[in-house]
Amino acid sequence: MSKNETGVFMNEEIRNENISEEEIQQEVNSEIENSDKKSKDKKPKDKKKKKKKKWLIALICLLMPFVLVFCTVAGVFFALMSSYNKNSYIEVPIVERPSPYVEPPTDPQAPEWEEETPDADDIGRDFIAPGQPIPNNEGGGGGSDYQGDTYDRNASFGRSPNARSVYGKTPIYKVAKKDPNIENILIIGTDSRDVTRERGRSDALIVLSYNKKTEEIKMISILRDSLVPIEGHGWSRINHAYSWDGVGLCVNTVNQLFDLDIQRFVVVDFNGVTDFVDKVGGIDMNLTQAEADYINNYSSGTLNLQAGKNHLNGDRALVYMRIRRIDSDFKRTERQRKVIEAVAKKIVAEKNLSEILDLTEFAFGLIKTNITFTELTGTVTDIATAALRKGIDIQTQHVPYSDAYAYKYYNGMAIVSFNIDDAARRMNKFIYG
């Protein structure tokens, strides 16, 4: 290679090296610019991320109390529902009537029964002949122990897991609802001496009516010794329907007699009433001297109640509810309604939410019903809301009506006779307007 060629080659290499360095420098500068740009772009994004985290934490803090309350309420709700479904609710289908209703005929009565009229004190008793009651035939869970009997008088729905079913062979028949705003429920208070061995009779029979539109609560007591036709059994006291074939025959009888649309019931026994009144803390009742004397004589322990306001525990409240000998069965049903009203008013006026929930769960163990938990909570919520807003005002009546009945004998029973069609008309007017 010549000297000139060698020089040209070397200059070319030096030029290439210079170009490479410039390019490298440009690339470095470009990287630095890109890095600065990325750094500038990243800072706002980081700030946004930090802001989002702060808002998320704040939102969680705000929602946490609501979540805790919701979980607590849901827990209580499902615990109550579980207790209710386990202890109270009995699901039995309501069916179409298989054949038309045929009213049973009355039995002809012997002249001696036709001519005699029992006293008010005799109503509810069975007789060998007019004026001659059969001894020890008053029955009932609140009566005295009979020598040699083996009934467990402490048994109740709340205390005895093997209580006899409230259902018999007769189902409840479907009846079309007369007013979508009005719910009628039949409350059955039994006089069973031992719920593990017998249903007992319906010592208390009350139609409880609630109008969702007007928020009115009404109660109609049906006297237990009312003479009525009972399908498949002839004419007898209405309290025998439950004893003979359970809630199905009892509900159907009341619907058929009085043209009502009852599909739901609640059954409670006497010991359940005692336990619940005690759980509430007792009730205050205004007593007449005759009522006070009766409770003094028939309650456990030594008492000296006087006329006026008295505090009654469960045992004394039950005795008060069952008083009849000093006046009549009409006053007896009035006392039953007074106790129910006194308990309801005390709960609303004196109990806080926690105590009400505790009482509610306790009550579930004392009753048998076909009201679903959803139906129950809806109705109770409506009633409680109305009660908190304007208090509890319960309108009451009884059947037979005071101006339309007579005491008579029928097949050896001292009963209350009345015009059923007239009573049905008056009941419907009271309930539906």
C-alpha positions as CSV (number, residue, x, y, z in Angstrom):
1,M,0.0,0.0,0.0
2,S,1.4,3.4,-1.0
3,K,1.9,6.2,1.5
4,N,-1.0,8.2,0.2
5,E,-3.3,5.3,0.3
6,T,-2.3,4.6,3.9
7,G,-3.0,8.2,4.9
8,V,-6.5,8.1,3.3
9,F,-7.4,4.9,5.1
10,M,-6.3,6.3,8.5
11,N,-8.3,9.5,7.9
12,E,-11.3,7.5,7.1
13,E,-11.0,5.5,10.3
14,I,-10.6,8.7,12.3
15,R,-13.7,10.1,10.7
16,N,-15.6,6.9,11.4
17,E,-14.5,7.0,15.0
18,N,-15.6,10.7,15.3
19,I,-19.1,9.8,13.8
20,S,-19.5,7.0,16.3
21,E,-18.8,9.2,19.2
22,E,-21.2,11.8,18.1
23,E,-23.9,9.2,17.6
24,I,-23.2,7.7,21.0
25,Q,-23.4,11.2,22.6
26,Q,-26.8,11.8,20.8
27,E,-28.1,8.4,22.0
28,V,-27.0,9.2,25.6
29,N,-28.6,12.6,25.4
30,S,-31.8,11.1,24.0
31,E,-31.9,8.5,26.8
32,I,-31.5,11.2,29.4
33,E,-34.3,13.2,27.8
34,N,-36.6,10.2,27.7
35,S,-35.7,9.3,31.3
36,D,-36.6,12.9,32.4
37,K,-39.8,12.7,30.5
38,K,-40.8,9.4,32.0
39,S,-39.9,10.7,35.5
40,K,-42.1,13.7,34.9
41,D,-44.9,11.5,33.6
42,K,-44.6,9.1,36.5
43,K,-44.9,11.7,39.3
44,P,-48.5,12.7,38.5
45,K,-49.4,9.0,38.2
46,D,-47.9,8.2,41.6
47,K,-49.8,11.1,43.1
48,K,-53.0,9.8,41.6
49,K,-52.3,6.4,43.0
50,K,-51.7,7.8,46.4
51,K,-54.9,9.8,46.2
52,K,-56.9,6.7,45.2
53,K,-55.4,4.8,48.1
54,K,-56.4,7.5,50.6
55,W,-59.9,7.7,49.3
56,L,-60.2,3.9,49.4
57,I,-59.0,3.8,53.0
58,A,-61.4,6.6,53.9
59,L,-64.3,4.8,52.2
60,I,-63.6,1.6,54.0
61,C,-63.5,3.5,57.3
62,L,-66.8,5.1,56.5
63,L,-68.5,1.8,55.4
64,M,-67.1,-0.3,58.2
65,P,-69.7,0.7,60.9
66,F,-72.5,0.0,58.4
67,V,-71.0,-3.3,57.4
68,L,-70.7,-4.3,61.1
69,V,-74.3,-3.2,61.8
70,F,-75.5,-5.1,58.7
71,C,-73.7,-8.2,59.8
72,T,-75.0,-7.9,63.3
73,V,-78.6,-7.4,62.1
74,A,-78.2,-10.3,59.6
75,G,-76.8,-12.5,62.4
76,V,-79.7,-11.6,64.7
77,F,-82.2,-12.0,62.0
78,F,-81.0,-15.5,60.9
79,A,-80.7,-16.6,64.6
80,L,-84.3,-15.5,65.2
81,M,-85.5,-17.2,62.0
82,S,-83.7,-20.4,62.9
83,S,-85.2,-20.4,66.4
84,Y,-88.7,-19.6,65.0
85,N,-88.6,-22.3,62.4
86,K,-87.3,-24.8,64.9
87,N,-89.6,-24.1,67.8
88,S,-92.8,-22.3,66.5
89,Y,-93.5,-22.8,62.9
90,I,-95.4,-25.8,61.6
91,E,-95.9,-26.0,57.8
92,V,-99.1,-27.8,56.8
93,P,-100.8,-27.3,53.5
94,I,-104.0,-25.3,53.4
95,V,-106.4,-27.2,51.0
96,E,-109.6,-26.7,49.1
97,R,-112.7,-28.0,50.8
98,P,-113.3,-31.5,49.3
99,S,-117.1,-31.3,49.6
100,P,-119.8,-28.6,50.4
101,Y,-120.4,-27.8,54.1
102,V,-123.5,-29.4,55.6
103,E,-124.6,-28.0,58.9
104,P,-125.3,-30.8,61.4
105,P,-128.8,-30.9,62.9
106,T,-129.5,-30.2,66.5
107,D,-130.5,-33.0,68.8
108,P,-134.0,-33.1,70.3
109,Q,-133.9,-32.3,74.0
110,A,-135.8,-33.9,76.9
111,P,-138.5,-31.7,78.4
112,E,-136.6,-31.4,81.7
113,W,-133.7,-29.9,79.9
114,E,-135.8,-27.5,77.8
115,E,-137.7,-26.1,80.9
116,E,-134.7,-25.5,83.1
117,T,-132.3,-22.5,82.8
118,P,-128.8,-22.8,84.3
119,D,-127.3,-20.0,86.4
120,A,-124.3,-18.0,85.1
121,D,-122.2,-19.8,87.6
122,D,-123.1,-23.2,86.0
123,I,-122.0,-22.3,82.5
124,G,-119.2,-24.5,81.4
125,R,-120.2,-27.4,83.6
126,D,-121.7,-30.8,82.5
127,F,-124.7,-32.0,84.3
128,I,-126.3,-35.4,85.1
129,A,-129.7,-33.6,85.4
130,P,-130.6,-29.9,85.6
131,G,-128.9,-28.5,88.7
132,Q,-126.8,-31.6,89.3
133,P,-123.3,-31.1,87.9
134,I,-121.0,-34.0,87.3
135,P,-118.2,-33.7,89.9
136,N,-114.6,-32.9,88.9
137,N,-115.5,-32.3,85.2
138,E,-114.3,-28.8,84.8
139,G,-110.9,-29.9,83.4
140,G,-108.3,-27.4,82.4
141,G,-104.6,-26.8,82.9
142,G,-105.2,-24.2,85.7
143,G,-107.3,-26.5,87.9
144,S,-106.3,-28.2,91.1
145,D,-104.5,-31.6,90.9
146,Y,-106.9,-34.5,91.2
147,Q,-105.9,-37.3,93.6
148,G,-104.1,-40.1,91.7
149,D,-103.8,-38.3,88.3
150,T,-100.5,-38.5,86.5
151,Y,-100.6,-35.3,84.5
152,D,-97.4,-33.2,84.3
153,R,-99.0,-29.8,85.0
154,N,-95.6,-28.1,84.4
155,A,-95.5,-29.3,80.8
156,S,-95.8,-26.7,78.1
157,F,-94.6,-26.0,74.5
158,G,-91.7,-24.1,75.9
159,R,-90.7,-26.8,78.4
160,S,-91.6,-30.1,76.8
161,P,-90.0,-31.1,73.4
162,N,-92.5,-33.9,72.9
163,A,-95.7,-31.9,73.1
164,R,-98.7,-33.3,71.2
165,S,-99.3,-31.9,67.8
166,V,-101.8,-29.0,67.5
167,Y,-103.0,-30.5,64.2
168,G,-105.6,-33.3,63.9
169,K,-106.8,-35.1,60.8
170,T,-108.8,-32.1,59.5
171,P,-106.7,-29.6,57.4
172,I,-107.4,-25.9,57.3
173,Y,-109.6,-25.2,54.2
174,K,-108.8,-22.4,51.8
175,V,-111.0,-19.3,52.1
176,A,-110.8,-16.3,49.7
177,K,-109.4,-13.1,51.3
178,K,-112.2,-10.5,51.8
179,D,-109.9,-7.5,52.1
180,P,-106.2,-7.5,51.0
181,N,-105.4,-4.9,53.7
182,I,-106.8,-6.9,56.6
183,E,-105.2,-10.0,58.2
184,N,-107.2,-12.1,60.6
185,I,-105.4,-14.5,62.9
186,L,-107.0,-17.0,65.3
187,I,-105.4,-17.0,68.8
188,I,-106.1,-20.3,70.6
189,G,-105.3,-20.5,74.3
190,T,-105.5,-24.1,75.5
191,D,-106.4,-25.4,78.9
192,S,-104.4,-28.6,78.5
193,R,-103.4,-30.2,81.8
194,D,-100.4,-31.8,80.1
195,V,-99.4,-30.8,76.5
196,T,-97.5,-34.1,76.1
197,R,-100.7,-36.1,76.6
198,E,-103.7,-33.9,75.4
199,R,-104.4,-30.9,73.2
200,G,-106.9,-29.5,75.8
201,R,-109.8,-27.3,74.8
202,S,-109.7,-23.7,73.6
203,D,-110.2,-21.9,76.9
204,A,-109.4,-18.6,75.0
205,L,-110.5,-18.1,71.4
206,I,-109.7,-14.7,70.0
207,V,-109.9,-13.3,66.4
208,L,-107.0,-10.8,66.1
209,S,-107.5,-8.5,63.2
210,Y,-104.9,-6.0,61.8
211,N,-105.7,-3.4,59.1
212,K,-102.5,-2.4,57.3
213,K,-104.2,0.6,55.7
214,T,-105.7,2.1,58.8
215,E,-103.2,0.6,61.2
216,E,-106.1,-0.5,63.4
217,I,-105.8,-3.5,65.8
218,K,-109.1,-5.3,66.8
219,M,-109.8,-8.3,68.9
220,I,-113.0,-10.4,69.2
221,S,-113.2,-13.0,72.0
222,I,-115.5,-15.9,71.3
223,L,-117.0,-17.4,74.5
224,R,-115.8,-20.9,75.0
225,D,-119.2,-22.2,76.0
226,S,-121.0,-20.9,72.9
227,L,-123.3,-23.5,71.4
228,V,-122.4,-24.0,67.7
229,P,-122.5,-26.6,65.0
230,I,-119.1,-28.4,64.6
231,E,-118.7,-30.3,61.3
232,G,-118.7,-34.0,61.8
233,H,-119.6,-33.7,65.5
234,G,-123.0,-32.2,65.8
235,W,-123.8,-29.2,68.1
236,S,-121.5,-28.5,71.1
237,R,-119.5,-25.9,72.9
238,I,-117.1,-24.2,70.5
239,N,-114.1,-25.0,72.7
240,H,-114.5,-28.7,71.8
241,A,-113.5,-28.2,68.2
242,Y,-109.8,-27.8,69.0
243,S,-109.9,-30.7,71.5
244,W,-111.6,-33.0,69.0
245,D,-109.5,-32.4,65.9
246,G,-106.9,-29.6,66.4
247,V,-106.4,-26.3,64.7
248,G,-107.9,-27.4,61.4
249,L,-111.4,-28.1,62.8
250,C,-111.2,-25.0,65.0
251,V,-110.2,-22.5,62.3
252,N,-112.7,-24.0,59.8
253,T,-115.5,-23.8,62.4
254,V,-114.9,-20.1,63.2
255,N,-114.7,-19.3,59.5
256,Q,-117.9,-21.2,58.7
257,L,-119.9,-19.8,61.6
258,F,-118.9,-16.1,61.2
259,D,-118.1,-15.8,57.5
260,L,-114.4,-15.0,58.1
261,D,-111.2,-15.6,56.1
262,I,-108.8,-16.9,58.7
263,Q,-105.9,-18.9,57.4
264,R,-103.3,-18.3,60.1
265,F,-103.3,-19.3,63.8
266,V,-101.3,-19.1,67.0
267,V,-101.6,-21.7,69.8
268,V,-100.3,-21.0,73.3
269,D,-100.8,-23.1,76.5
270,F,-101.4,-21.8,80.0
271,N,-97.8,-22.4,81.2
272,G,-96.6,-20.4,78.2
273,V,-98.7,-17.4,79.3
274,T,-97.3,-17.7,82.8
275,D,-93.7,-17.9,81.6
276,F,-94.0,-14.9,79.2
277,V,-95.6,-12.6,81.7
278,D,-92.8,-13.4,84.1
279,K,-90.2,-12.8,81.3
280,V,-91.8,-9.4,80.7
281,G,-91.4,-8.6,84.4
282,G,-95.1,-8.9,85.3
283,I,-98.0,-6.5,84.6
284,D,-100.0,-3.9,86.5
285,M,-103.7,-4.4,86.6
286,N,-106.6,-2.5,88.3
287,L,-108.5,-5.1,90.3
288,T,-111.9,-5.0,91.9
289,Q,-112.1,-6.3,95.5
290,A,-113.8,-9.5,94.3
291,E,-111.0,-10.1,91.7
292,A,-108.3,-9.4,94.3
293,D,-109.9,-11.9,96.8
294,Y,-110.2,-14.6,94.1
295,I,-106.5,-14.2,93.2
296,N,-105.5,-14.3,96.9
297,N,-107.4,-17.6,97.3
298,Y,-106.3,-19.4,94.1
299,S,-102.7,-18.3,93.6
300,S,-99.6,-19.9,95.1
301,G,-98.1,-18.3,98.2
302,T,-99.7,-16.0,100.8
303,L,-101.2,-12.9,99.2
304,N,-103.2,-9.9,100.5
305,L,-104.1,-8.1,97.2
306,Q,-106.6,-5.2,97.6
307,A,-108.8,-3.4,95.2
308,G,-106.9,-1.0,92.9
309,K,-103.7,-1.2,91.0
310,N,-101.7,-4.4,91.7
311,H,-98.6,-5.9,90.2
312,L,-99.2,-9.5,88.9
313,N,-96.6,-12.1,88.1
314,G,-97.2,-14.8,85.6
315,D,-99.1,-17.2,88.0
316,R,-101.4,-14.4,89.3
317,A,-102.0,-13.0,85.8
318,L,-103.1,-16.5,84.7
319,V,-105.5,-16.8,87.6
320,Y,-106.9,-13.3,86.8
321,M,-107.4,-14.4,83.2
322,R,-109.4,-17.4,84.2
323,I,-111.7,-15.8,86.8
324,R,-115.3,-16.5,86.0
325,R,-117.1,-17.5,89.2
326,I,-117.4,-14.0,90.5
327,D,-119.3,-12.7,87.5
328,S,-119.5,-14.3,84.0
329,D,-117.7,-15.7,81.0
330,F,-118.1,-12.3,79.3
331,K,-116.0,-10.7,82.0
332,R,-113.5,-13.5,81.8
333,T,-112.9,-12.9,78.1
334,E,-112.6,-9.2,78.9
335,R,-109.9,-10.0,81.4
336,Q,-108.0,-12.1,78.8
337,R,-108.0,-9.2,76.4
338,K,-106.8,-6.8,79.1
339,V,-103.8,-9.0,79.9
340,I,-102.8,-9.2,76.2
341,E,-103.1,-5.4,75.9
342,A,-101.2,-4.8,79.2
343,V,-98.3,-7.0,78.0
344,A,-98.1,-5.3,74.6
345,K,-98.2,-1.8,76.1
346,K,-95.5,-2.6,78.6
347,I,-93.2,-4.0,75.9
348,V,-93.6,-0.9,73.7
349,A,-93.2,1.5,76.6
350,E,-90.5,0.0,78.7
351,K,-88.3,-2.3,76.6
352,N,-85.3,-1.4,74.4
353,L,-84.5,-3.1,71.1
354,S,-82.1,-5.7,72.7
355,E,-84.8,-6.6,75.3
356,I,-87.5,-6.9,72.7
357,L,-85.3,-9.2,70.6
358,D,-84.7,-11.3,73.7
359,L,-88.4,-11.4,74.4
360,T,-89.2,-12.3,70.8
361,E,-86.9,-15.3,70.8
362,F,-88.2,-16.4,74.2
363,A,-91.8,-16.2,72.9
364,F,-90.9,-18.4,69.9
365,G,-90.5,-21.3,72.3
366,L,-94.0,-20.8,73.8
367,I,-96.2,-21.0,70.7
368,K,-97.1,-23.1,67.7
369,T,-98.2,-21.4,64.5
370,N,-98.4,-21.6,60.7
371,I,-97.4,-18.0,60.2
372,T,-94.1,-17.9,58.2
373,F,-91.2,-15.9,59.6
374,T,-91.4,-13.5,56.7
375,E,-95.1,-12.9,57.3
376,L,-94.5,-12.5,61.0
377,T,-91.6,-9.9,60.7
378,G,-93.6,-7.9,58.1
379,T,-96.7,-7.7,60.3
380,V,-94.8,-7.1,63.5
381,T,-92.7,-4.3,61.8
382,D,-95.9,-2.6,60.6
383,I,-97.6,-2.8,64.0
384,A,-94.4,-1.7,65.9
385,T,-93.9,1.2,63.5
386,A,-97.5,2.3,64.1
387,A,-97.3,1.8,67.8
388,L,-94.1,3.9,68.1
389,R,-95.8,6.7,66.1
390,K,-99.2,6.8,67.8
391,G,-99.2,4.2,70.6
392,I,-101.2,1.0,70.9
393,D,-105.0,1.3,70.7
394,I,-106.8,-2.1,70.6
395,Q,-110.5,-2.1,69.9
396,T,-112.3,-5.1,71.4
397,Q,-115.7,-7.0,71.2
398,H,-117.0,-10.4,72.3
399,V,-119.3,-13.0,70.9
400,P,-122.1,-13.6,71.8
401,Y,-122.9,-9.9,72.1
402,S,-124.2,-8.7,75.5
403,D,-127.7,-8.0,74.2
404,A,-128.2,-11.2,72.3
405,Y,-127.7,-14.5,74.2
406,A,-129.4,-16.9,76.6
407,Y,-128.2,-19.5,79.1
408,K,-129.5,-23.0,78.3
409,Y,-128.9,-26.7,78.8
410,Y,-128.0,-28.8,75.8
411,N,-127.3,-32.5,76.1
412,G,-126.4,-32.1,79.7
413,M,-124.2,-29.1,79.1
414,A,-124.8,-25.6,80.5
415,I,-124.2,-23.4,77.4
416,V,-124.6,-20.0,75.9
417,S,-127.1,-19.9,73.1
418,F,-127.2,-17.0,70.5
419,N,-128.1,-16.1,67.0
420,I,-125.1,-17.1,64.9
421,D,-126.1,-15.2,61.7
422,D,-126.6,-11.9,63.6
423,A,-123.3,-12.3,65.4
424,A,-121.6,-13.0,62.0
425,R,-123.1,-9.8,60.6
426,R,-122.0,-7.7,63.5
427,M,-118.5,-9.2,63.6
428,N,-118.0,-8.5,59.9
429,K,-119.1,-4.9,60.3
430,F,-116.6,-4.5,63.2
431,I,-113.7,-6.0,61.2
432,Y,-114.3,-4.8,57.7
433,G,-116.5,-1.7,58.3
